[in-house]
Structures are given as C-alpha cells and as structure tokens.
Amino acid sequence: MNKRNFLVTGASLAAVALLSTACSTTGGASGDPAAQRAAIDSAVESSLARLFQENSNAKELVASAKGVLVFPNFVSAGFIVGGASGTGALRKGGKSTAHFRMTEASVGLLAGAQSQGVFILFMTQEALNSFEASRGWTAGVDGSITFVNVGAGVNVSTQTAQQPIIGFALTNGGLMGNLSLNGSKISPLTFN
C-alpha cells in the first residue's frame, strides 16, 4: 500500500471511529430505553429553548408547524471521507411522539468535526404525513428542506414560511442558514 492510500485510509477509519463513538450514545443515558428516550427529549427541550432565545421568529414558526423534528446534537466529522449522525425526536403539539436517527456520508475536501442542532419543521399536514408514512426518509429525495437564513432579529419572509418543509441549524456560534442536508437519511430509532 502506498503512503497516500495509507494516509487516506487511516484518516477515514479515524473519522468513522469518531462518529461511531459520538453517535452510539444518547447523552449518557443508561441502556434502559425509557431513560434513553428521556435523555433525548431533555436535549430536544434545551435545543428548542436555545433556538427561541436566538430568534423569536423561530418560536412562532415552530408553533405553527404541524410537526417538528429536532436533532439537538447532529455531529459531523471527517478527513476527506466523513459522515454525520445524531438522534432526535419528532414533536407534535409540544410533545415528543417518536424518536429518530439522522445520518449522512460525504466525500470531499473536509477536515474536522462540528456539532449543531438541526430543526426540521413540517409546515403542511401533507409533508408531515409523507414523512410519517416512510420507514426511512431522505432529505432532498423524499422532501426538500428550505433552510431559513436568519440571525438574531431578522424576520423570516412570508414566502419562506409557506414552504412545506423549512429548517434551522444552530451551532455554538448561533443560527446558520447555509447547511444542506440533501442525502441525509432519517430513520426510526430503535432502543436496545
């Protein structure tokens, strides 16, 4: 094996190991499924509170959505080859109704790791029904997500708010609007 292939293979395996470690936990909860669900739900509540603190418009949008998927810690990492994963919950009427895992794989010029909160709002009943009827939903294939590019104090346009599925991404630096989840797979979460 030549040196270049060795380095790329080693870096890729390191990225996979990092993601496997980061994504195999549910916030330190025990192996008890109820405790795992509670840990995810607690993280979802905290993420929503932080989102609402960042932008008051988000609270109105979440309240008017038919359902909201929240992934409090969507972790992406890699070097040349990478991936991302996180667990979250679908909320309807202010309560978690189901739990999901979102995963994504990527290849390209990338290096490092990042964690962000991802919020996917189903603004129409049709979009929510389509998501709930699937056993595995892929962003960009089964539905397009319009990411809201807002910062603190910026209003969301009426046109954006009328899209069937809109999203927010929240990093430690605040709201961002340039995230693309196309190709991300969202599947029902099974508990051990």
C-alpha positions in Angstrom: 0.0 0.0 0.0 1.5 3.4 -0.9 1.8 6.2 1.6 -1.1 8.3 0.2 -3.5 5.4 0.3 -2.4 4.5 3.8 -3.0 8.1 5.0 -6.4 8.4 3.4 -7.5 5.0 4.7 -6.2 5.8 8.2 -7.9 9.2 8.3 -11.1 7.7 7.0 -11.1 5.0 9.6 -10.4 7.6 12.3 -13.4 9.6 11.2 -15.6 6.5 11.2 -14.4 5.6 14.7 -15.1 9.2 15.9 -18.6 9.2 14.5 -19.3 5.7 15.8 -18.2 6.7 19.3 -20.0 10.0 19.2 -23.2 8.6 17.8 -23.6 5.4 19.8 -24.6 7.3 22.9 -27.8 9.1 23.7 -26.4 11.7 26.0 -25.1 9.4 28.7 -28.4 7.6 29.3 -28.3 4.1 30.6 -29.2 1.1 28.5 -32.8 1.5 29.7 -35.0 2.5 26.7 -37.1 4.9 28.8 -34.0 6.6 30.1 -32.7 6.9 26.5 -35.9 8.5 25.4 -35.9 10.8 28.3 -32.3 11.9 27.6 -33.2 12.7 24.0 -36.3 14.5 25.0 -34.4 16.6 27.5 -31.8 17.6 24.9 -34.6 18.4 22.5 -36.2 20.8 25.1 -32.9 22.5 25.7 -32.2 22.9 22.0 -35.6 24.4 21.4 -35.2 26.9 24.3 -31.8 28.0 22.8 -33.4 28.4 19.3 -36.1 30.6 20.7 -33.6 32.7 22.6 -31.6 33.2 19.4 -34.6 34.2 17.3 -38.1 35.0 18.4 -39.5 34.3 14.9 -38.5 30.7 15.3 -40.9 30.3 18.2 -43.8 31.4 16.0 -42.8 29.1 13.2 -42.4 26.1 15.5 -45.8 26.8 17.0 -47.5 26.9 13.5 -45.7 23.8 12.2 -47.7 20.5 12.0 -44.7 18.6 13.4 -41.0 19.4 14.2 -38.0 17.2 14.1 -35.3 18.2 16.4 -31.8 16.8 16.4 -30.0 18.5 19.3 -26.5 17.2 18.5 -26.0 16.4 14.9 -22.3 15.7 14.8 -20.3 15.7 11.6 -16.6 14.7 11.4 -14.1 13.5 8.8 -11.0 13.9 6.9 -11.5 13.5 3.1 -14.2 10.9 3.9 -16.7 11.8 6.6 -20.1 11.5 7.9 -22.6 12.9 10.4 -25.1 11.4 12.8 -27.5 12.4 15.5 -30.6 11.3 17.4 -33.7 13.4 17.9 -37.4 13.4 18.3 -40.5 14.3 16.3 -42.7 16.7 18.3 -46.4 17.4 17.7 -48.4 19.6 19.9 -45.3 20.3 22.1 -44.7 16.6 22.9 -42.3 14.0 21.5 -44.2 11.4 19.6 -41.3 9.4 18.0 -37.5 9.2 18.0 -35.2 9.2 15.0 -31.6 8.9 13.9 -30.3 11.1 11.1 -27.1 10.0 9.2 -25.1 11.4 6.3 -22.0 10.4 4.5 -19.7 12.7 2.5 -16.5 12.7 0.4 -14.5 15.8 -0.5 -12.4 18.5 0.9 -13.3 18.3 4.6 -11.4 18.1 7.8 -12.5 18.5 11.4 -15.7 18.0 13.4 -18.7 20.1 14.2 -21.9 19.7 16.3 -25.1 21.6 15.6 -28.7 21.5 16.4 -30.9 20.8 13.4 -34.6 21.7 13.4 -36.9 20.5 10.6 -40.4 22.0 10.5 -43.2 20.3 8.6 -45.4 23.3 7.8 -48.1 21.3 6.0 -50.0 18.2 7.0 -49.2 16.6 3.7 -45.5 17.0 4.3 -45.8 15.6 7.8 -47.9 12.7 6.6 -45.4 11.8 3.9 -42.6 11.8 6.5 -44.5 9.7 9.0 -45.6 7.2 6.3 -42.0 6.5 5.4 -39.8 3.9 7.1 -36.8 5.9 6.0 -36.9 9.4 4.7 -34.1 11.0 2.7 -33.8 14.8 2.6 -33.7 16.1 -1.0 -35.3 12.9 -2.3 -38.5 12.4 -0.2 -38.8 16.1 0.6 -36.8 19.3 0.1 -35.9 21.4 3.1 -35.7 25.1 2.7 -33.2 26.4 5.3 -34.1 29.7 6.9 -31.1 32.0 6.7 -31.8 34.2 9.7 -29.8 35.7 12.5 -31.0 37.3 15.7 -33.7 39.9 15.0 -34.0 39.0 11.3 -37.6 38.4 10.1 -38.4 35.3 8.1 -40.1 36.1 4.8 -43.7 35.1 4.2 -42.6 33.1 1.1 -40.1 31.1 3.2 -42.7 30.4 5.9 -45.1 29.0 3.2 -42.6 26.3 2.1 -43.8 22.7 3.0 -40.6 21.9 5.0 -38.3 24.5 6.5 -35.3 24.1 8.7 -32.9 25.9 11.1 -29.4 24.9 12.1 -27.9 26.2 15.3 -24.2 26.0 16.1 -22.3 27.2 19.1 -21.8 30.4 17.1 -25.6 30.9 16.6 -28.0 30.4 13.8 -26.7 29.5 10.4 -28.5 29.1 7.1 -26.0 27.5 4.7 -26.4 23.9 5.8 -27.5 21.3 3.3 -29.0 18.1 4.5 -29.6 16.7 1.0 -28.9 13.0 1.1 -29.3 12.8 4.9 -31.3 9.7 5.9 -33.7 9.9 8.7 -34.8 6.5 10.2 -36.9 5.5 13.2 -34.7 5.0 16.2 -34.6 1.6 17.9 -33.7 1.3 21.5 -31.7 -1.6 23.0 
